[in-house]
Amino acid sequence: MFSRGNKEYFYRFKNTHQRGTLATPSTTDSDASMDQAMQDDIQQGDFEAIVLDTSVFDAQQLRLETGLLRRVAQFHDGAIRVLLPDVIAREVEAHLLAAAKEAQGALQRAVRLARNAGLLEQLEDGSVVDTLLDAVAAPATADSVAHQRLQDWIGQTGADVLRSGEHVSLDEVMLRYFDAKPPFSASGDKKHEFPDAIALLTLERWAEQQNTKVLAVSADGDWQRYGAQSARIVVVKDLTEALGAFQQHTARYACRRVGELLGEGDPIGLTQALEQITREQLAEKLSFGVYASSPYDFEQDRAQWSLQRIALPDTRIAARYFSAVDFTDGVLVIHVTYTAHLKVTSTFRYFDRDAQDQRLDIGIGTVVSDEQVELEALVSLDGKIPDHMTVKDIEILPASHLLELGDIKPDVLIVRGNHDIQIR
């Protein structure tokens, strides 16, 4: 239940048409970016492996088959090995299972609502819905799908699953725990840091055995603290940056050339193609949060948006916003950051509580706001690279945006007396 009174609320929901739950704003992770010296070391072959922490899979919304996680497959059968400690593999599979179960529950609720509303009576054969539920919503299906999705990703990337028992002992982990050495912190609840410690020490021993370095991608502060004191494990938090560092000169030059072409009339039509694909894909990729205050309790009912235009970075600074992340079989994939200018109409439902703490709806209100939303996309280019490139495909990456709406209130307020309802 929302608290009463004139206070601020932070409200997050999963997509532009769903309600959500009260949440607190997240804090910003500490910076762990890649400097030029590190990029030079990667180009010189000092790093022979890359690993993704569970936080990276979560940040990509567990979309193993698309987006940046799909691009890790470029290392299959190459000089760079993809490592996956068994601890991380189990965590990722557990998160995939939780997501599958959540989707099953949502499907069952949707079918129940549709049945209660009489919508399923429009079907010639209503049994097809029951067949669908039997096939999709069974508990065993979630387990099977979660396991298979991870195994498919392992197969596509050629990832080496490292068995922690073969690389690290319990005594070594416990010594770091009691000495409060990274990734263990000096205070607080350290139990949740054990999986990190096992994964990192497994990677450390593997790197020592191979006499090489490992580039670890993680937004977790414990991983970053460990990387700061390790000679073998170097931690960065941005997957785009990590993938870009492994690209060869031709790919990086072509990426810079795309930025330059924006100032030469955009002959490859990147702006037009991005705007079109934004209109087509953004509804399923963009989620909103709301920060607002009201004298009444409220819930976000829906948010509808219209795209006004998009804006790519100025050609003079495009190099900072464009990064090559894959160059395989003559197709160059670049990561592009751009801005979408949206007009967003947010609808809220307001309510009060009676003496029995029962909810009373007291009105509906809409707020229209102009928003500048930062988006990311993967742009695939083919043709004669870098001299004559054409846009082959574009994929918008999942994004979130906070709507800061200030004071909000109902457009029409329904005031309930003892025996009547007044509209004002």
C-alpha positions in Angstrom: 0.0 0.0 0.0 1.2 3.5 -0.8 1.8 5.8 2.2 -0.7 8.6 2.8 0.1 12.3 2.6 1.9 14.8 0.4 5.1 13.0 -0.3 7.2 11.8 -3.2 6.9 8.4 -4.7 9.3 6.5 -7.0 7.3 4.2 -9.1 8.8 1.6 -11.4 7.0 -0.7 -13.8 8.1 -3.2 -16.3 6.8 -1.8 -19.6 4.7 1.0 -21.0 1.5 -0.7 -20.3 1.9 -2.4 -16.9 1.6 -1.3 -13.4 4.5 -1.8 -11.0 5.6 -1.6 -7.4 7.0 1.0 -5.1 10.8 1.1 -5.2 13.7 3.2 -4.1 15.9 4.9 -6.7 19.0 2.8 -7.4 22.5 4.1 -6.6 25.2 4.5 -9.3 28.0 1.9 -9.4 31.5 3.0 -9.0 33.4 3.7 -12.3 35.5 0.9 -13.8 36.3 2.0 -17.3 39.0 0.9 -19.7 42.0 3.2 -20.2 44.2 3.3 -23.3 47.0 1.2 -21.7 44.5 -1.6 -21.1 43.2 -1.4 -24.7 46.8 -1.6 -25.9 47.5 -4.7 -23.7 44.4 -6.4 -25.2 45.5 -5.6 -28.8 49.0 -6.9 -28.0 47.5 -10.3 -26.8 48.1 -10.0 -23.1 44.5 -11.0 -22.5 43.4 -14.5 -23.7 40.0 -14.8 -22.0 36.9 -12.9 -21.2 34.3 -13.7 -18.5 30.9 -12.1 -17.7 29.6 -11.9 -14.2 26.0 -12.6 -13.4 25.3 -8.9 -13.0 26.0 -8.5 -16.8 23.5 -11.2 -17.7 20.9 -9.5 -15.5 21.7 -6.0 -17.0 21.0 -7.4 -20.4 17.7 -8.8 -19.1 18.9 -12.3 -19.6 18.4 -12.0 -23.4 21.0 -14.6 -24.3 19.8 -14.9 -27.9 19.9 -11.2 -28.9 21.8 -8.0 -28.2 25.2 -7.8 -26.7 25.1 -11.3 -25.1 24.6 -12.8 -28.5 27.8 -11.0 -29.7 30.0 -12.9 -27.3 29.7 -15.8 -29.9 32.3 -14.0 -32.0 35.0 -15.6 -29.7 33.9 -19.1 -30.6 36.9 -21.0 -32.1 39.0 -17.8 -31.9 42.1 -16.9 -29.9 40.0 -15.4 -27.1 38.4 -17.9 -24.8 35.0 -17.3 -23.0 35.1 -18.5 -19.4 32.1 -19.4 -17.3 32.8 -20.4 -13.7 30.3 -23.0 -12.6 29.1 -20.7 -9.8 28.1 -18.1 -12.3 26.5 -20.7 -14.5 24.3 -21.9 -11.7 23.4 -18.3 -10.8 22.4 -17.4 -14.4 20.4 -20.6 -14.8 18.6 -19.8 -11.5 17.7 -16.3 -12.8 16.5 -17.8 -16.1 14.3 -20.2 -14.2 12.9 -17.4 -12.1 12.1 -15.4 -15.2 10.4 -18.4 -16.8 8.3 -19.0 -13.8 7.3 -15.3 -13.7 6.3 -15.5 -17.3 4.3 -18.6 -16.7 2.4 -16.9 -13.9 1.7 -13.9 -16.1 0.4 -16.1 -18.9 -1.9 -18.0 -16.5 -3.3 -14.8 -15.1 -3.9 -13.3 -18.5 -5.8 -16.5 -19.6 -7.9 -16.4 -16.5 -8.8 -12.7 -17.0 -9.6 -13.4 -20.7 -11.8 -16.3 -19.8 -13.6 -14.3 -17.1 -14.2 -11.5 -19.6 -15.7 -13.9 -22.1 -13.0 -13.2 -24.7 -12.1 -16.9 -25.1 -15.6 -17.6 -26.3 -14.6 -15.9 -29.5 -12.3 -18.9 -30.3 -13.8 -21.7 -32.4 -11.8 -24.2 -30.4 -11.3 -23.0 -26.8 -9.3 -26.2 -26.0 -6.3 -24.7 -27.9 -5.8 -22.4 -24.9 -5.7 -25.3 -22.5 -3.3 -27.1 -24.8 -1.1 -24.0 -24.7 -1.1 -23.8 -20.9 -0.3 -27.5 -20.6 2.7 -27.1 -22.9 4.0 -23.8 -21.7 3.0 -23.4 -18.1 4.0 -26.7 -16.6 6.7 -26.4 -13.9 8.9 -28.9 -15.7 8.8 -26.7 -18.8 10.4 -23.7 -16.9 13.2 -25.9 -15.7 13.9 -27.4 -19.1 13.8 -24.1 -20.9 16.1 -22.3 -18.4 18.6 -25.1 -18.6 18.5 -25.4 -22.4 18.8 -21.6 -23.0 22.0 -21.5 -21.0 23.4 -24.6 -22.7 22.6 -23.1 -26.1 24.5 -19.9 -25.1 27.5 -22.0 -23.9 27.5 -23.9 -27.2 27.2 -20.8 -29.4 30.0 -18.9 -27.5 32.2 -22.0 -27.0 32.4 -21.1 -23.3 34.6 -23.2 -21.1 32.8 -24.0 -17.9 35.3 -23.9 -15.1 34.7 -26.3 -12.2 35.5 -24.4 -9.0 36.5 -27.6 -7.1 39.4 -28.1 -9.5 40.8 -24.6 -9.0 40.1 -23.4 -5.4 39.9 -24.9 -2.0 37.5 -24.1 0.8 40.4 -23.2 3.1 41.5 -20.5 0.6 38.0 -19.0 0.5 37.7 -19.0 4.3 41.1 -17.3 4.8 40.0 -14.4 2.6 36.7 -14.3 4.4 38.2 -13.9 7.9 40.9 -11.5 6.6 38.2 -9.4 4.9 40.2 -9.6 1.6 38.4 -8.7 -1.6 35.8 -9.6 -2.7 34.8 -9.9 1.0 34.2 -6.6 2.7 35.3 -5.6 6.2 31.8 -5.2 7.6 28.2 -6.1 6.9 26.6 -9.3 5.8 29.4 -11.1 3.9 27.5 -14.4 3.2 26.3 -13.3 -0.2 30.0 -12.6 -1.2 30.9 -16.3 -1.1 29.9 -17.1 -4.7 31.9 -14.1 -5.9 34.9 -15.2 -4.0 34.7 -18.8 -5.4 34.2 -17.5 -9.0 37.1 -14.9 -8.8 39.6 -17.3 -7.2 38.7 -19.9 -9.8 39.5 -17.4 -12.5 42.7 -16.3 -10.8 44.0 -19.9 -10.6 43.0 -20.5 -14.2 44.9 -17.4 -15.3 48.0 -18.4 -13.3 48.0 -21.8 -14.9 47.6 -20.3 -18.4 50.1 -17.5 -17.6 47.7 -14.9 -19.0 45.2 -12.2 -18.0 41.4 -12.4 -18.0 39.1 -9.5 -18.8 36.2 -9.7 -16.4 33.0 -7.7 -17.1 31.0 -6.9 -14.0 29.0 -4.0 -12.5 29.5 -5.6 -9.0 31.6 -3.5 -6.7 33.1 -6.6 -5.0 34.4 -7.7 -8.4 35.9 -4.3 -9.1 37.6 -4.2 -5.7 39.1 -7.6 -6.4 40.3 -6.6 -9.8 42.0 -3.5 -8.3 44.4 -5.8 -6.3 44.8 -8.6 -8.9 47.6 -8.9 -11.4 45.6 -11.4 -13.5 41.9 -10.4 -13.3 41.1 -6.9 -14.8 37.5 -5.8 -14.3 35.5 -3.4 -16.4 31.8 -2.8 -16.0 30.7 -2.1 -19.6 30.2 -5.0 -21.9 30.2 -2.7 -25.0 33.6 -1.4 -24.0 34.9 -4.9 -23.4 33.8 -6.2 -26.8 35.1 -3.1 -28.5 38.5 -3.6 -27.1 39.0 -6.9 -28.9 38.1 -5.5 -32.3 40.8 -5.1 -34.9 41.9 -1.9 -36.6 39.6 -2.2 -39.6 36.5 -2.5 -37.4 37.5 0.4 -35.2 38.3 2.6 -38.2 35.0 1.7 -39.9 33.2 2.7 -36.7 34.9 6.1 -36.6 34.1 6.5 -40.3 30.3 6.0 -39.6 30.5 8.9 -37.2 32.3 11.1 -39.8 29.7 10.3 -42.4 27.0 11.8 -40.2 28.7 15.2 -40.9 28.8 14.4 -44.7 25.0 14.1 -45.2 24.7 10.6 -43.8 25.0 8.8 -47.1 24.4 5.4 -45.6 21.0 6.6 -44.2 21.8 5.7 -40.6 19.5 8.4 -39.1 16.5 7.4 -41.2 17.0 3.7 -40.5 17.3 4.3 -36.8 14.2 6.4 -36.6 12.2 3.8 -38.5 13.4 0.9 -36.3 12.8 3.0 -33.2 9.1 3.3 -34.1 8.9 -0.4 -34.7 10.8 -1.8 -31.7 10.7 0.7 -28.9 7.3 -0.3 -27.4 8.7 -3.7 -26.4 12.2 -2.4 -25.4 11.4 0.7 -23.3 10.3 0.7 -19.6 9.5 3.8 -17.6 9.9 4.7 -13.9 8.0 7.6 -12.4 9.1 10.1 -9.7 6.2 12.3 -8.6 4.4 13.7 -5.6 0.7 14.0 -4.8 -1.6 14.6 -1.8 -3.3 11.4 -2.7 -2.3 7.8 -3.0 -1.8 6.9 -6.7 -0.9 4.2 -9.1 0.4 4.4 -12.7 -2.2 3.0 -15.0 -0.4 3.3 -18.3 2.0 5.4 -20.3 1.6 6.1 -24.0 4.3 7.8 -26.1 4.8 9.1 -29.6 8.2 9.6 -31.2 8.8 13.2 -32.3 12.3 12.7 -33.7 15.7 11.1 -32.9 19.1 12.8 -32.6 22.5 11.2 -33.2 25.6 12.7 -31.6 27.5 15.5 -33.3 30.1 14.1 -35.7 32.9 15.7 -33.6 32.1 13.6 -30.6 30.5 10.5 -32.3 33.6 8.4 -31.6 32.7 8.5 -27.9 29.2 7.2 -28.6 29.9 4.6 -31.3 31.9 1.4 -30.6 32.6 -1.6 -32.8 31.5 -4.8 -30.9 31.7 -7.5 -33.6 33.2 -8.0 -37.1 32.4 -11.5 -38.3 31.9 -12.9 -41.9 32.1 -9.4 -43.4 29.4 -7.9 -41.2 30.4 -5.1 -38.8 28.3 -4.5 -35.7 28.6 -1.2 -34.0 27.0 -0.1 -30.7 25.3 3.3 -31.2 24.0 5.7 -28.5 21.4 8.2 -29.5 18.5 10.3 -28.2 14.8 9.8 -28.8 12.5 12.8 -28.3 9.2 11.5 -27.0 5.9 13.0 -26.0 4.7 10.8 -23.1 1.1 10.7 -21.8 1.0 9.1 -18.3 -2.3 8.1 -16.8 -2.7 7.7 -13.0 -5.4 6.4 -10.8 -5.9 8.1 -7.4 -7.4 6.5 -4.3 -8.2 7.0 -0.6 -8.9 4.7 2.3 -12.1 4.4 4.3 -12.4 3.7 8.0 -12.0 0.0 7.3 -8.9 0.7 5.3 -10.7 -0.3 2.1 -9.5 1.3 -1.1 -11.8 4.0 -2.6 -11.0 5.2 -6.1 -11.3 9.0 -6.2 -10.2 10.0 -9.7 -8.1 9.7 -12.8 -5.5 12.1 -14.1 -3.1 12.4 -17.1 0.2 14.1 -17.4 1.8 15.0 -20.7 5.6 15.4 -20.7 8.3 15.9 -23.3 11.1 13.5 -22.7 14.6 13.0 -24.1 15.4 9.3 -23.8 18.9 8.0 -24.3 18.8 4.8 -26.3 21.3 2.2 -27.5 21.2 0.1 -30.6 23.3 -2.5 -32.4 23.7 -1.5 -36.1 24.9 -4.2 -38.5 26.7 -3.0 -41.6 27.8 -4.9 -44.6 29.2 -4.1 -48.1 32.8 -3.1 -48.7 33.9 -2.1 -45.2 35.0 0.6 -44.5 34.7 2.2 -47.9 31.1 1.4 -49.0 29.0 0.4 -46.1 25.2 -0.2 -46.0 22.9 -0.7 -43.1 21.9 -4.3 -42.9 20.0 -4.6 -39.6 19.3 -2.7 -36.4 18.4 -4.0 -33.0 17.3 -1.6 -30.2 18.6 -2.7 -26.8 16.4 -2.7 -23.7 16.2 0.7 -22.0 14.6 2.4 -19.0 13.8 6.1 -18.5 12.7 8.0 -15.4 9.7 10.4 -15.8 10.2 13.2 -13.3 6.7 14.7 -13.2 6.7 16.9 -10.0 3.3 17.5 -8.4 0.4 15.5 -9.9 -3.3 15.3 -9.1 -6.6 14.0 -10.6 -8.2 15.8 -13.5 -11.5 15.0 -11.9 -11.8 14.4 -8.2 -14.6 12.2 -6.9 -15.5 13.3 -3.3 -17.5 10.7 -1.4 -19.8 11.8 1.5 -21.9 9.6 3.7 -24.6 9.1 1.0 -23.5 10.8 -2.2 -20.6 11.4 -4.6 -19.6 14.8 -5.8 -17.5 15.6 -8.8 -15.2 18.6 -8.7 
